[in-house]
Amino acid sequence: MILLDPADMGLAATRLLLDAETQASMLPSCDPEAQSPSTISDSVLADVAAQELRRRTRRSQHLPANLFGETAWELLLKLFVSEQSGQSMSLLDACAASQTSQATAVRYIVFMVAYGLVQRDQNQENQRKTAIRLTAKGRTAIRAALQEYARDVVAIIVD
């Protein structure tokens, strides 16, 4: 659980955090055991996520990246890809990878924690390091989103 002093957050951020906590309680249960088996393997979904990240990088070579405010989605994709490759992601790595300011990235991570999609883990050996990772709920949700995305791409190719 993240403890934040509302005095450290702006009014808008405080309202967003409260809204995230409220909406998180209304999200459907994402129990991985209760879900139907995946029709697409996690390794293929990781490839789909990596391709999406590469497409975004190519897009930003032609258009300003800040026009496409999808920081949370970008972070979730990177967490999924890093998890599938057996790597962990530090909070600082996630902030750097988000292509936004550190404050913005941390704010999105706080919201994703409130939604129950991401978990922060303190490093026991070095208290200054924090790792972030997908929760079971986050992993299930990202799998479902990537499966729909992959099916859409296949449908376009087949049609």
C-alpha positions in Angstrom: 0.0 0.0 0.0 1.2 3.5 -0.8 0.8 6.1 1.8 0.6 9.6 0.4 0.2 12.8 2.2 -2.5 14.8 0.4 -0.5 17.9 1.1 2.2 16.6 -1.2 -0.3 16.2 -4.1 -2.2 18.8 -6.0 -5.9 19.0 -5.6 -6.5 17.5 -9.1 -4.1 14.6 -8.4 -5.9 14.0 -5.1 -9.2 13.9 -6.8 -7.9 11.5 -9.5 -6.5 9.2 -6.8 -9.8 9.1 -5.0 -11.6 8.5 -8.3 -9.1 5.7 -9.2 -9.8 4.0 -5.8 -13.5 4.3 -6.3 -13.4 2.9 -9.9 -11.1 0.1 -8.9 -13.7 -1.2 -6.5 -16.2 -1.4 -9.4 -13.8 -3.2 -11.8 -14.8 -6.8 -12.6 -12.8 -9.5 -10.7 -9.7 -10.6 -12.6 -9.0 -13.9 -10.9 -6.6 -15.6 -13.2 -7.8 -19.1 -12.0 -11.4 -18.2 -13.0 -10.5 -16.9 -16.5 -10.9 -19.1 -19.5 -7.6 -20.4 -20.9 -5.7 -18.0 -23.1 -6.0 -18.6 -26.8 -2.8 -16.8 -27.4 0.4 -17.7 -25.4 2.0 -15.1 -23.1 5.2 -15.2 -25.3 3.2 -14.3 -28.3 1.4 -11.6 -26.4 4.7 -10.2 -25.2 5.8 -10.0 -28.9 2.5 -8.2 -29.6 3.3 -5.8 -26.8 6.9 -5.3 -27.9 5.7 -4.6 -31.4 3.2 -2.0 -30.1 6.1 -0.3 -28.2 8.2 -0.3 -31.4 5.3 1.2 -33.4 4.9 3.9 -30.8 8.7 4.7 -31.0 8.5 4.9 -34.8 5.4 7.1 -34.6 7.2 9.5 -32.3 9.9 10.0 -34.9 7.3 11.7 -37.1 4.9 13.2 -34.5 5.4 14.7 -31.1 5.0 11.9 -28.5 3.3 14.2 -26.0 0.3 14.4 -28.3 -0.6 10.8 -27.4 -1.1 10.8 -23.7 -1.0 7.1 -23.0 1.6 6.9 -20.2 -0.3 4.2 -18.2 -0.7 2.0 -21.2 3.0 2.4 -22.2 4.0 1.5 -18.6 1.8 -1.6 -18.6 3.1 -2.8 -21.9 6.7 -2.4 -20.7 6.0 -4.2 -17.5 4.4 -7.1 -19.3 7.3 -7.4 -21.8 9.9 -7.2 -19.0 8.0 -9.7 -16.9 7.8 -12.2 -19.9 11.6 -11.8 -20.5 12.2 -12.6 -16.8 13.4 -9.1 -16.0 12.2 -6.9 -13.2 11.7 -3.1 -13.6 12.7 -0.6 -11.0 10.6 2.4 -10.3 13.3 4.6 -11.8 13.6 2.4 -14.9 9.8 2.7 -15.4 9.9 6.5 -15.0 12.7 6.7 -17.6 10.9 4.4 -20.0 7.6 6.3 -19.7 8.9 9.2 -21.8 7.3 11.7 -19.4 8.6 13.5 -16.4 9.4 11.4 -13.3 6.6 13.1 -11.4 4.1 12.2 -14.1 5.3 8.6 -14.3 5.1 8.2 -10.5 1.6 9.7 -10.5 0.4 7.2 -13.1 2.1 4.4 -11.1 0.2 5.5 -8.0 -3.1 5.4 -9.9 -2.3 1.9 -11.3 -1.5 0.8 -7.7 -4.9 2.2 -6.6 -6.6 0.3 -9.4 -4.8 -2.9 -8.3 -3.0 -3.3 -11.6 0.6 -2.7 -10.3 2.4 -3.5 -7.1 5.4 -1.7 -5.7 8.0 -3.8 -3.9 10.7 -2.3 -1.6 14.1 -3.9 -2.1 15.1 -5.4 1.3 18.8 -4.9 0.6 18.6 -1.3 -0.6 15.6 0.6 0.8 16.1 3.3 -1.8 15.3 0.9 -4.6 11.7 0.1 -5.4 10.6 -2.5 -8.0 7.2 -2.4 -9.7 5.4 -5.3 -11.2 2.0 -6.3 -12.5 -0.4 -7.8 -10.0 -2.4 -10.9 -11.0 -5.3 -8.6 -11.8 -3.0 -6.4 -13.9 -1.5 -9.3 -15.7 -5.0 -10.7 -16.5 -6.3 -7.4 -17.7 -3.2 -6.7 -20.0 -3.5 -10.3 -21.4 -7.1 -9.7 -22.3 -6.4 -6.3 -23.9 -3.5 -7.7 -25.9 -5.5 -10.7 -27.0 -8.2 -8.4 -28.4 -5.6 -6.3 -30.1 -3.9 -9.3 -31.6 -7.3 -10.7 -32.8 -8.1 -7.3 -34.4 -4.8 -7.3 -36.3 -5.3 -10.8 -37.5 -8.9 -10.0 -38.6 -7.5 -7.0 -40.6 -4.9 -9.1 -42.3 -7.3 -12.0 -43.1 -10.0 -9.7 -44.5 
